């Protein structure tokens, strides 16, 4: 296939990671970078690509085949709409928007125009998550009973020198938990209701540092989820799954899917079950499912490339991203209002 030209909007931390991935991929080239920050000028010069302060000018002058939007959340929708207007496939970093209403504006515009909108939930591209989903679909676990998840990491103090990370919307719910919730939806089906409690006792910021969540899925399955960015542990998917671009790998599990026939730990993919005819007093048998380690970030980029070529559909569409955002914001509402929240409230 011919090489696709991908432009980047936003050259912050995540944007720089996208720029490097595109520049290194044999099936793509970085066409241009749009970001008014002086650091973006230096990055574009280093990579040998054109720089623009204004992304609309970039889209008109460069006419890329695809775009990656890594701007602040509040700018995602307008940037995505600019791409849709020009019939350019677009990958929008998570969260797809700051509200569900804004997200649906982007989703519906893309669907009406026939322009693919992808959302940057890279974990769905991970080989362990894909194999776990395949095992569930094959019936290896039987009917899903429950899902348990943990995301615990200790963010360094200087991380919070950036003001927006101390403000509502900048906490681990929308930065980290949204990825876990997306995986829970992928593995267990739609989340129907959430209950949650949150705490900011460790740092005293206006935003949460620790959250405990109870989930009810539409299937009748239930789930529990513990999130904190104030404690060191290996129970964090990027670390445990050997997928982080910055953290060292520490082999552990952070999800367990419980089924009537078997339970499955992720990312190790250890499946536990009784031998045929055994009951709960008999020893359990462990077998490890096979899934080669592959960079989910590279796989996500390759999905964008294939979508641009017209040979694949988005792994995580704009509508999927909006549903994950709704479930995540339902958790935030449950904490604030101290009550169970139906995800449907956010979609109304």
C-alpha positions, 0 to 999 in steps of 0.5 A: 500500500502507498504511504499515508500522510498524517498530520498532527494537531497538538505537540504536547506529551501525547502529541510528541509520542504520536509524532514519533510513532508516525515518523518511525512507521514504514506505512506513514509519514508525518505531514505537518504539526499544528500547535502555537506553542514554541516547543512545537516549532522546535519539534517540527524542525527536528522532524523535518516537517512543516509547522503551523500555528493554526490547524485550519491553515494546515489542513487546507495547505497540506491536505493530509490523508489523516489527522491525529488530534492531541489537543486539550479536551475542550478543543477536540470537537472543533478540531475533529469537525474541521477534519470531517468538513474536509473529508479527512479521517481523524483519530481523536485522543481520549476523552473524545470530548469534555461532555457527552453532548459535545462528543455526540455532535462530533460522532453524528457529524462524522457518521452523516458525512461518512468520515471515520472518527477514531478514538485513542483508547489504545488498550483495545488494540493490545493483544492481551485485551483482544485475546481476553475478548476472544476467550469470552466470545468463544465461551471459554469462561461461560456466562460472565459473572463479574469483573474486577479491576485495579489501577494504582500508580504513584504520580510524582509531585511535580506532575501536579505543577501543571495547574489543570491536573489539580482541577476538576477534569484533570484527575485520574478519572478522565486521565486514567480510569477512562481507559479501564472503563473502556476495557470493562465495556469491551469485555463485559458489555455496556455498563448500566449503573455505577456507584462510587466514592472518591477522595482527595485526602492525600493531596488535598487538590480540588480533584480526586486522587482515589476512587472506588467504583461499583458497576452493574452491566446490562447483562446482569454482571457486576464489577468493582474497580479501585483507582488511585494515583497516590500509591506505587504498585504494578497493578496498572495496565500499561506497566503490567501489560508491557505497553507503556512508552515510558514505564518499565514492565512489571509482570502482574495482573490488573483485571480479572474476569469471572465466568461460570466456567472459568476466571481469566486474569489480564494481562497474564491471560491465566485461565483458572477452571476445574477439570470436567466434572469437578466441583468447588472442592477440587483443585483448580487447573491453570492454563495460560492463553497465548497472545504475543506482545505487540505495541498497542500504540503501533497497532492503533496507528496501523488501524488508522492507516488501514481506515485511511486506505479503506481496508478496515473499520475503526477499532474504537469508533467515535460512538464507542468513545462517546459511550465510554465517556458517558460511563466515566462521567457517570462515575464522576456524577455518582461521586459528586451526588452520592447516589447510584447513576444510570449511564442513560442519564448522561446519554439523555 
